[in-house]
């Protein structure tokens, strides 16, 4: 379902943000409904962006494992991939409107 895809996006955003902060990934909490999933997606995207901005630039080339720059890239690519996936699904369901851009 679309809600499951969005919930997955939220979990990955939060896991990457936690990893950039040197913390373990939080436990997944499934959203109650689709609007809650969208709110969680917005919140998790902010968390990921803040973790990227707060990451010390001098540590980007320090040879850490996992590579923090790679984590940041995966975060963006992951969101893009699933955005396309959801767009394809909604088109199949007869909805041509892009609901991601407000």
Buried (B, 14 or more C-beta within 10 A) or exposed (E): EBBEBBBBBBBBBBBBBBBBEEEEEEEEEEBEEEEBBBEBBEEBBEBBBEBBEEBEEEEEEEEEEEBBBEBBEBBEEBBEEBBEEBBEEBEEEEEEEEEEEE
